[in-house]
């Protein structure tokens, strides 16, 4: 489904997040966001939702291969990690001069 507007999310590439739902081995560990797909409301998180991808044989890979890589998860299943509070935290956005600043609700610290 195509949307006409660009949705606003508080999670960006490079942020530390915690998976709050899903497999137990993936939860409650801070991990890095590799990519954000705002139109699909999905994020790619390092080491989470590993899937096996089968590659057909080709000139570079005459045998073919099975590659394990991360698949995206829904953005509602992750929460930003507040390192100061050592816990996941919600985020508020405040307007500073000409741009918006993200701030952790638990510690009040500005997110870089």
C-alpha positions as CSV (number, residue, x, y, z in Angstrom):
1,X,0.0,0.0,0.0
2,X,1.5,3.3,-1.1
3,X,1.1,6.3,1.2
4,X,1.2,9.9,0.0
5,X,3.0,11.4,3.0
6,X,6.3,10.6,4.7
7,X,5.5,9.3,8.2
8,X,7.5,10.6,11.2
9,X,9.2,8.1,13.4
10,X,11.5,8.7,16.4
11,X,13.9,5.9,15.4
12,X,16.8,6.7,13.0
13,X,19.7,4.8,11.4
14,X,22.5,4.3,13.9
15,X,20.3,4.5,17.1
16,X,20.5,1.9,19.9
17,X,17.2,0.1,20.2
18,X,15.8,-2.8,22.2
19,X,13.4,-5.4,20.8
20,X,10.4,-5.4,23.1
21,X,8.4,-8.3,21.5
22,X,9.4,-11.5,19.7
23,X,11.9,-14.2,20.4
24,X,13.4,-14.3,23.9
25,X,17.0,-14.4,22.5
26,X,16.4,-11.1,20.6
27,X,14.8,-9.2,23.5
28,X,16.2,-6.8,26.1
29,X,19.6,-6.4,24.5
30,X,20.6,-3.0,23.0
31,X,21.3,-3.3,19.3
32,X,22.1,-0.9,16.4
33,X,19.6,0.1,13.7
34,X,21.0,-0.6,10.3
35,X,18.2,0.9,8.2
36,X,14.7,2.4,8.5
37,X,12.0,1.9,5.9
38,X,9.4,4.6,6.9
39,X,6.9,3.9,4.1
40,X,6.6,0.2,5.2
41,X,7.0,1.1,9.0
42,X,9.9,-1.3,9.3
43,X,13.4,-1.3,10.7
44,X,16.5,-3.5,10.1
45,X,18.2,-4.2,13.4
46,X,21.6,-5.8,13.8
47,X,21.4,-9.5,14.8
48,X,17.6,-9.7,15.0
49,X,15.3,-11.7,12.8
50,X,18.0,-13.7,11.0
51,X,16.7,-15.5,7.9
52,X,18.4,-18.0,5.5
53,X,18.5,-16.8,1.9
54,X,19.3,-19.4,-0.8
55,X,21.4,-18.1,-3.7
56,X,21.3,-19.8,-7.1
57,X,24.6,-20.8,-8.7
58,X,26.2,-18.1,-10.9
59,X,29.6,-17.1,-12.3
60,X,30.8,-15.7,-9.0
61,X,29.3,-18.5,-6.9
62,X,29.3,-21.8,-9.0
63,X,28.1,-23.9,-6.0
64,X,25.4,-21.6,-4.9
65,X,25.1,-20.7,-1.2
66,X,22.9,-20.3,1.8
67,X,23.4,-16.8,3.3
68,X,22.2,-15.8,6.7
69,X,21.1,-12.2,6.9
70,X,18.8,-9.9,8.9
71,X,15.2,-9.3,7.9
72,X,13.3,-6.2,8.8
73,X,10.8,-6.1,11.8
74,X,7.9,-3.7,12.4
75,X,8.9,-0.4,14.0
76,X,6.4,-0.9,16.8
77,X,8.4,-3.9,18.1
78,X,11.4,-1.8,19.0
79,X,12.0,0.9,21.6
80,X,14.9,3.4,21.9
81,X,17.6,2.5,24.5
82,X,18.4,5.2,27.0
83,X,22.0,4.5,28.1
84,X,21.8,6.9,31.0
85,X,18.8,5.3,32.5
86,X,19.9,1.8,31.3
87,X,16.4,1.1,30.1
88,X,14.2,1.5,27.1
89,X,12.5,4.9,27.0
90,X,9.8,6.7,25.0
91,X,10.7,9.8,23.1
92,X,9.3,13.3,22.8
93,X,10.1,15.9,20.1
94,X,10.7,19.5,20.9
95,X,11.2,22.3,18.5
96,X,14.6,24.1,18.9
97,X,15.1,27.2,16.6
98,X,14.6,25.7,13.1
99,X,14.7,21.9,13.8
100,X,13.2,19.3,16.0
101,X,15.2,17.6,18.8
102,X,14.5,14.1,20.2
103,X,14.5,13.8,24.0
104,X,14.3,10.7,26.2
105,X,11.2,10.9,28.5
106,X,12.9,8.9,31.3
107,X,16.2,10.8,31.7
108,X,15.4,14.1,29.8
109,X,18.6,13.7,27.8
110,X,18.8,14.9,24.2
111,X,19.3,12.2,21.6
112,X,22.2,12.9,19.2
